[in-house]
């Protein structure tokens, strides 16, 4: 394994993520990368790690 590039414009954080399921809405903590107005999950709501994929980005809603 080797590092190809260091992405210094990303922050790693833990977010409280709301997930819509058949039973209703559930909240769970998830490890995420944050870039400008996008949040990219790095783990599933049950804690399993996933590969970073920009297609999974969630647009951050600012109030």
Secondary structure as a PSIPRED ss2 file (coil, helix, strand):
# PSIPRED VFORMAT (PSIPRED V4.0)

   1 X C   1.000  0.000  0.000
   2 X C   1.000  0.000  0.000
   3 X C   1.000  0.000  0.000
   4 X C   1.000  0.000  0.000
   5 X C   1.000  0.000  0.000
   6 X C   1.000  0.000  0.000
   7 X C   1.000  0.000  0.000
   8 X C   1.000  0.000  0.000
   9 X C   1.000  0.000  0.000
  10 X C   1.000  0.000  0.000
  11 X E   0.000  0.000  1.000
  12 X E   0.000  0.000  1.000
  13 X E   0.000  0.000  1.000
  14 X E   0.000  0.000  1.000
  15 X E   0.000  0.000  1.000
  16 X E   0.000  0.000  1.000
  17 X E   0.000  0.000  1.000
  18 X E   0.000  0.000  1.000
  19 X E   0.000  0.000  1.000
  20 X E   0.000  0.000  1.000
  21 X E   0.000  0.000  1.000
  22 X C   1.000  0.000  0.000
  23 X C   1.000  0.000  0.000
  24 X E   0.000  0.000  1.000
  25 X E   0.000  0.000  1.000
  26 X E   0.000  0.000  1.000
  27 X E   0.000  0.000  1.000
  28 X E   0.000  0.000  1.000
  29 X E   0.000  0.000  1.000
  30 X E   0.000  0.000  1.000
  31 X E   0.000  0.000  1.000
  32 X E   0.000  0.000  1.000
  33 X E   0.000  0.000  1.000
  34 X E   0.000  0.000  1.000
  35 X E   0.000  0.000  1.000
  36 X C   1.000  0.000  0.000
  37 X C   1.000  0.000  0.000
  38 X E   0.000  0.000  1.000
  39 X E   0.000  0.000  1.000
  40 X E   0.000  0.000  1.000
  41 X E   0.000  0.000  1.000
  42 X C   1.000  0.000  0.000
  43 X E   0.000  0.000  1.000
  44 X C   1.000  0.000  0.000
  45 X C   1.000  0.000  0.000
  46 X C   1.000  0.000  0.000
  47 X C   1.000  0.000  0.000
  48 X C   1.000  0.000  0.000
  49 X E   0.000  0.000  1.000
  50 X C   1.000  0.000  0.000
  51 X C   1.000  0.000  0.000
  52 X C   1.000  0.000  0.000
  53 X C   1.000  0.000  0.000
  54 X H   0.000  1.000  0.000
  55 X H   0.000  1.000  0.000
  56 X H   0.000  1.000  0.000
  57 X C   1.000  0.000  0.000
  58 X E   0.000  0.000  1.000
  59 X E   0.000  0.000  1.000
  60 X C   1.000  0.000  0.000
  61 X C   1.000  0.000  0.000
  62 X C   1.000  0.000  0.000
  63 X C   1.000  0.000  0.000
